[in-house]
Amino acid sequence: MTTEKDTLTVWNTYGTHQLARGLELPKLDAWDWGVPQAGPGIGALGEVAGLRVLDLGSGLGRHAAKLAALGAEVTAVDASPAQHQRAVTRYPNTPGLRLVCADAVARLRDAGPYELVFL
């Protein structure tokens, strides 16, 4: 196996488990980059309204949905079908949010320019 395939397998297994559990994470209140109470908050991104934003490895899509709520046009990409399904289930009709299940490299190859890209 390759690192990419191993990573996809892990996230797909995790997402499938969480789908089966029906786990609902709370609404994103703070932008903590995965470490609570650490690092710069969402302000580090500047004004996002009107920007084309790409979220690579978007998982559940909470960060992408937050940026869409602030007026960004966000494409959230995750390679795991299970994680993508979790995001689609949680954010089925969020204005400004497009959820895509695809390989990040393939998506970048086929996408137009973005003003902001984050992982």
Biotite code that builds the C-alpha atoms (Angstrom):
import biotite.structure as struc

atoms = struc.array([
    struc.Atom([0.000, 0.000, 0.000], chain_id="A", res_id=1, res_name="MET", atom_name="CA", element="C"),
    struc.Atom([1.016, 3.601, -0.382], chain_id="A", res_id=2, res_name="THR", atom_name="CA", element="C"),
    struc.Atom([0.773, 6.396, 2.139], chain_id="A", res_id=3, res_name="THR", atom_name="CA", element="C"),
    struc.Atom([-2.094, 7.926, 0.150], chain_id="A", res_id=4, res_name="GLU", atom_name="CA", element="C"),
    struc.Atom([-4.042, 4.667, 0.089], chain_id="A", res_id=5, res_name="LYS", atom_name="CA", element="C"),
    struc.Atom([-3.347, 4.015, 3.775], chain_id="A", res_id=6, res_name="ASP", atom_name="CA", element="C"),
    struc.Atom([-4.547, 7.489, 4.693], chain_id="A", res_id=7, res_name="THR", atom_name="CA", element="C"),
    struc.Atom([-7.689, 7.138, 2.598], chain_id="A", res_id=8, res_name="LEU", atom_name="CA", element="C"),
    struc.Atom([-8.413, 3.748, 4.180], chain_id="A", res_id=9, res_name="THR", atom_name="CA", element="C"),
    struc.Atom([-8.013, 5.155, 7.699], chain_id="A", res_id=10, res_name="VAL", atom_name="CA", element="C"),
    struc.Atom([-10.285, 8.159, 7.095], chain_id="A", res_id=11, res_name="TRP", atom_name="CA", element="C"),
    struc.Atom([-12.864, 6.056, 5.276], chain_id="A", res_id=12, res_name="ASN", atom_name="CA", element="C"),
    struc.Atom([-12.912, 3.540, 8.138], chain_id="A", res_id=13, res_name="THR", atom_name="CA", element="C"),
    struc.Atom([-13.249, 6.359, 10.672], chain_id="A", res_id=14, res_name="TYR", atom_name="CA", element="C"),
    struc.Atom([-16.002, 8.067, 8.693], chain_id="A", res_id=15, res_name="GLY", atom_name="CA", element="C"),
    struc.Atom([-17.914, 4.814, 8.232], chain_id="A", res_id=16, res_name="THR", atom_name="CA", element="C"),
    struc.Atom([-17.702, 4.177, 11.980], chain_id="A", res_id=17, res_name="HIS", atom_name="CA", element="C"),
    struc.Atom([-18.962, 7.680, 12.772], chain_id="A", res_id=18, res_name="GLN", atom_name="CA", element="C"),
    struc.Atom([-21.817, 7.340, 10.264], chain_id="A", res_id=19, res_name="LEU", atom_name="CA", element="C"),
    struc.Atom([-22.861, 4.075, 11.928], chain_id="A", res_id=20, res_name="ALA", atom_name="CA", element="C"),
    struc.Atom([-22.713, 5.708, 15.374], chain_id="A", res_id=21, res_name="ARG", atom_name="CA", element="C"),
    struc.Atom([-24.700, 8.722, 14.215], chain_id="A", res_id=22, res_name="GLY", atom_name="CA", element="C"),
    struc.Atom([-22.220, 11.018, 15.966], chain_id="A", res_id=23, res_name="LEU", atom_name="CA", element="C"),
    struc.Atom([-23.034, 14.706, 15.541], chain_id="A", res_id=24, res_name="GLU", atom_name="CA", element="C"),
    struc.Atom([-20.225, 17.100, 16.360], chain_id="A", res_id=25, res_name="LEU", atom_name="CA", element="C"),
    struc.Atom([-21.265, 20.488, 17.728], chain_id="A", res_id=26, res_name="PRO", atom_name="CA", element="C"),
    struc.Atom([-21.396, 23.579, 15.557], chain_id="A", res_id=27, res_name="LYS", atom_name="CA", element="C"),
    struc.Atom([-17.967, 25.086, 15.022], chain_id="A", res_id=28, res_name="LEU", atom_name="CA", element="C"),
    struc.Atom([-17.691, 27.912, 17.562], chain_id="A", res_id=29, res_name="ASP", atom_name="CA", element="C"),
    struc.Atom([-13.947, 28.522, 17.412], chain_id="A", res_id=30, res_name="ALA", atom_name="CA", element="C"),
    struc.Atom([-11.416, 28.091, 14.639], chain_id="A", res_id=31, res_name="TRP", atom_name="CA", element="C"),
    struc.Atom([-8.684, 26.198, 16.445], chain_id="A", res_id=32, res_name="ASP", atom_name="CA", element="C"),
    struc.Atom([-6.814, 24.386, 13.630], chain_id="A", res_id=33, res_name="TRP", atom_name="CA", element="C"),
    struc.Atom([-7.347, 21.095, 15.463], chain_id="A", res_id=34, res_name="GLY", atom_name="CA", element="C"),
    struc.Atom([-5.736, 22.177, 18.740], chain_id="A", res_id=35, res_name="VAL", atom_name="CA", element="C"),
    struc.Atom([-8.165, 23.872, 21.146], chain_id="A", res_id=36, res_name="PRO", atom_name="CA", element="C"),
    struc.Atom([-7.004, 27.202, 22.565], chain_id="A", res_id=37, res_name="GLN", atom_name="CA", element="C"),
    struc.Atom([-3.954, 27.314, 20.261], chain_id="A", res_id=38, res_name="ALA", atom_name="CA", element="C"),
    struc.Atom([-2.655, 29.321, 17.361], chain_id="A", res_id=39, res_name="GLY", atom_name="CA", element="C"),
    struc.Atom([-4.317, 32.042, 15.372], chain_id="A", res_id=40, res_name="PRO", atom_name="CA", element="C"),
    struc.Atom([-8.062, 31.973, 14.981], chain_id="A", res_id=41, res_name="GLY", atom_name="CA", element="C"),
    struc.Atom([-10.072, 32.502, 11.832], chain_id="A", res_id=42, res_name="ILE", atom_name="CA", element="C"),
    struc.Atom([-8.894, 36.129, 11.756], chain_id="A", res_id=43, res_name="GLY", atom_name="CA", element="C"),
    struc.Atom([-5.582, 34.897, 10.338], chain_id="A", res_id=44, res_name="ALA", atom_name="CA", element="C"),
    struc.Atom([-7.404, 34.280, 7.046], chain_id="A", res_id=45, res_name="LEU", atom_name="CA", element="C"),
    struc.Atom([-8.513, 37.901, 6.718], chain_id="A", res_id=46, res_name="GLY", atom_name="CA", element="C"),
    struc.Atom([-11.764, 38.929, 5.061], chain_id="A", res_id=47, res_name="GLU", atom_name="CA", element="C"),
    struc.Atom([-13.115, 35.919, 3.177], chain_id="A", res_id=48, res_name="VAL", atom_name="CA", element="C"),
    struc.Atom([-16.399, 37.283, 1.796], chain_id="A", res_id=49, res_name="ALA", atom_name="CA", element="C"),
    struc.Atom([-16.392, 36.959, -1.987], chain_id="A", res_id=50, res_name="GLY", atom_name="CA", element="C"),
    struc.Atom([-13.236, 34.824, -2.124], chain_id="A", res_id=51, res_name="LEU", atom_name="CA", element="C"),
    struc.Atom([-12.987, 31.473, -3.889], chain_id="A", res_id=52, res_name="ARG", atom_name="CA", element="C"),
    struc.Atom([-11.748, 29.131, -1.169], chain_id="A", res_id=53, res_name="VAL", atom_name="CA", element="C"),
    struc.Atom([-10.507, 25.558, -1.408], chain_id="A", res_id=54, res_name="LEU", atom_name="CA", element="C"),
    struc.Atom([-10.544, 23.318, 1.676], chain_id="A", res_id=55, res_name="ASP", atom_name="CA", element="C"),
    struc.Atom([-8.431, 20.204, 1.047], chain_id="A", res_id=56, res_name="LEU", atom_name="CA", element="C"),
    struc.Atom([-9.125, 17.297, 3.369], chain_id="A", res_id=57, res_name="GLY", atom_name="CA", element="C"),
    struc.Atom([-12.366, 18.896, 4.520], chain_id="A", res_id=58, res_name="SER", atom_name="CA", element="C"),
    struc.Atom([-13.680, 15.901, 6.468], chain_id="A", res_id=59, res_name="GLY", atom_name="CA", element="C"),
    struc.Atom([-17.007, 16.764, 8.065], chain_id="A", res_id=60, res_name="LEU", atom_name="CA", element="C"),
    struc.Atom([-16.946, 20.187, 6.387], chain_id="A", res_id=61, res_name="GLY", atom_name="CA", element="C"),
    struc.Atom([-17.378, 22.325, 9.501], chain_id="A", res_id=62, res_name="ARG", atom_name="CA", element="C"),
    struc.Atom([-14.574, 24.753, 8.637], chain_id="A", res_id=63, res_name="HIS", atom_name="CA", element="C"),
    struc.Atom([-15.736, 25.023, 5.035], chain_id="A", res_id=64, res_name="ALA", atom_name="CA", element="C"),
    struc.Atom([-19.326, 25.688, 6.151], chain_id="A", res_id=65, res_name="ALA", atom_name="CA", element="C"),
    struc.Atom([-18.124, 28.404, 8.529], chain_id="A", res_id=66, res_name="LYS", atom_name="CA", element="C"),
    struc.Atom([-16.294, 30.166, 5.688], chain_id="A", res_id=67, res_name="LEU", atom_name="CA", element="C"),
    struc.Atom([-19.337, 29.834, 3.426], chain_id="A", res_id=68, res_name="ALA", atom_name="CA", element="C"),
    struc.Atom([-21.453, 31.431, 6.172], chain_id="A", res_id=69, res_name="ALA", atom_name="CA", element="C"),
    struc.Atom([-19.000, 34.352, 6.123], chain_id="A", res_id=70, res_name="LEU", atom_name="CA", element="C"),
    struc.Atom([-19.627, 34.858, 2.394], chain_id="A", res_id=71, res_name="GLY", atom_name="CA", element="C"),
    struc.Atom([-16.871, 32.818, 0.757], chain_id="A", res_id=72, res_name="ALA", atom_name="CA", element="C"),
    struc.Atom([-17.509, 30.501, -2.199], chain_id="A", res_id=73, res_name="GLU", atom_name="CA", element="C"),
    struc.Atom([-16.017, 27.316, -0.790], chain_id="A", res_id=74, res_name="VAL", atom_name="CA", element="C"),
    struc.Atom([-15.143, 24.037, -2.469], chain_id="A", res_id=75, res_name="THR", atom_name="CA", element="C"),
    struc.Atom([-14.545, 21.401, 0.204], chain_id="A", res_id=76, res_name="ALA", atom_name="CA", element="C"),
    struc.Atom([-12.672, 18.333, -1.052], chain_id="A", res_id=77, res_name="VAL", atom_name="CA", element="C"),
    struc.Atom([-12.215, 15.043, 0.760], chain_id="A", res_id=78, res_name="ASP", atom_name="CA", element="C"),
    struc.Atom([-11.053, 11.758, -0.758], chain_id="A", res_id=79, res_name="ALA", atom_name="CA", element="C"),
    struc.Atom([-12.933, 9.582, 1.732], chain_id="A", res_id=80, res_name="SER", atom_name="CA", element="C"),
    struc.Atom([-16.429, 8.639, 0.553], chain_id="A", res_id=81, res_name="PRO", atom_name="CA", element="C"),
    struc.Atom([-17.547, 8.169, 4.168], chain_id="A", res_id=82, res_name="ALA", atom_name="CA", element="C"),
    struc.Atom([-16.236, 11.561, 5.319], chain_id="A", res_id=83, res_name="GLN", atom_name="CA", element="C"),
    struc.Atom([-17.777, 13.170, 2.236], chain_id="A", res_id=84, res_name="HIS", atom_name="CA", element="C"),
    struc.Atom([-21.125, 11.538, 3.066], chain_id="A", res_id=85, res_name="GLN", atom_name="CA", element="C"),
    struc.Atom([-20.929, 12.876, 6.616], chain_id="A", res_id=86, res_name="ARG", atom_name="CA", element="C"),
    struc.Atom([-20.423, 16.387, 5.230], chain_id="A", res_id=87, res_name="ALA", atom_name="CA", element="C"),
    struc.Atom([-23.222, 16.060, 2.665], chain_id="A", res_id=88, res_name="VAL", atom_name="CA", element="C"),
    struc.Atom([-25.574, 14.783, 5.364], chain_id="A", res_id=89, res_name="THR", atom_name="CA", element="C"),
    struc.Atom([-24.714, 17.659, 7.687], chain_id="A", res_id=90, res_name="ARG", atom_name="CA", element="C"),
    struc.Atom([-24.642, 20.459, 5.090], chain_id="A", res_id=91, res_name="TYR", atom_name="CA", element="C"),
    struc.Atom([-27.004, 19.386, 2.287], chain_id="A", res_id=92, res_name="PRO", atom_name="CA", element="C"),
    struc.Atom([-27.979, 22.855, 1.037], chain_id="A", res_id=93, res_name="ASN", atom_name="CA", element="C"),
    struc.Atom([-25.513, 25.363, 2.464], chain_id="A", res_id=94, res_name="THR", atom_name="CA", element="C"),
    struc.Atom([-25.248, 28.463, 0.265], chain_id="A", res_id=95, res_name="PRO", atom_name="CA", element="C"),
    struc.Atom([-21.708, 29.022, -0.980], chain_id="A", res_id=96, res_name="GLY", atom_name="CA", element="C"),
    struc.Atom([-20.547, 25.493, -0.102], chain_id="A", res_id=97, res_name="LEU", atom_name="CA", element="C"),
    struc.Atom([-19.726, 22.835, -2.681], chain_id="A", res_id=98, res_name="ARG", atom_name="CA", element="C"),
    struc.Atom([-18.770, 19.425, -1.297], chain_id="A", res_id=99, res_name="LEU", atom_name="CA", element="C"),
    struc.Atom([-16.620, 17.234, -3.551], chain_id="A", res_id=100, res_name="VAL", atom_name="CA", element="C"),
    struc.Atom([-15.395, 13.663, -3.064], chain_id="A", res_id=101, res_name="CYS", atom_name="CA", element="C"),
    struc.Atom([-12.111, 13.532, -4.973], chain_id="A", res_id=102, res_name="ALA", atom_name="CA", element="C"),
    struc.Atom([-8.368, 13.151, -4.707], chain_id="A", res_id=103, res_name="ASP", atom_name="CA", element="C"),
    struc.Atom([-6.817, 16.514, -3.801], chain_id="A", res_id=104, res_name="ALA", atom_name="CA", element="C"),
    struc.Atom([-4.161, 16.392, -6.538], chain_id="A", res_id=105, res_name="VAL", atom_name="CA", element="C"),
    struc.Atom([-6.717, 15.519, -9.204], chain_id="A", res_id=106, res_name="ALA", atom_name="CA", element="C"),
    struc.Atom([-9.003, 18.297, -7.982], chain_id="A", res_id=107, res_name="ARG", atom_name="CA", element="C"),
    struc.Atom([-6.214, 20.873, -8.101], chain_id="A", res_id=108, res_name="LEU", atom_name="CA", element="C"),
    struc.Atom([-5.305, 19.775, -11.614], chain_id="A", res_id=109, res_name="ARG", atom_name="CA", element="C"),
    struc.Atom([-8.877, 20.327, -12.836], chain_id="A", res_id=110, res_name="ASP", atom_name="CA", element="C"),
    struc.Atom([-9.831, 23.405, -10.796], chain_id="A", res_id=111, res_name="ALA", atom_name="CA", element="C"),
    struc.Atom([-9.657, 27.078, -11.600], chain_id="A", res_id=112, res_name="GLY", atom_name="CA", element="C"),
    struc.Atom([-7.749, 29.538, -9.443], chain_id="A", res_id=113, res_name="PRO", atom_name="CA", element="C"),
    struc.Atom([-8.558, 30.046, -5.762], chain_id="A", res_id=114, res_name="TYR", atom_name="CA", element="C"),
    struc.Atom([-7.722, 33.056, -3.618], chain_id="A", res_id=115, res_name="GLU", atom_name="CA", element="C"),
    struc.Atom([-7.375, 30.964, -0.460], chain_id="A", res_id=116, res_name="LEU", atom_name="CA", element="C"),
    struc.Atom([-6.395, 27.313, -0.015], chain_id="A", res_id=117, res_name="VAL", atom_name="CA", element="C"),
    struc.Atom([-6.114, 25.568, 3.332], chain_id="A", res_id=118, res_name="PHE", atom_name="CA", element="C"),
    struc.Atom([-5.691, 22.030, 4.646], chain_id="A", res_id=119, res_name="LEU", atom_name="CA", element="C"),
])
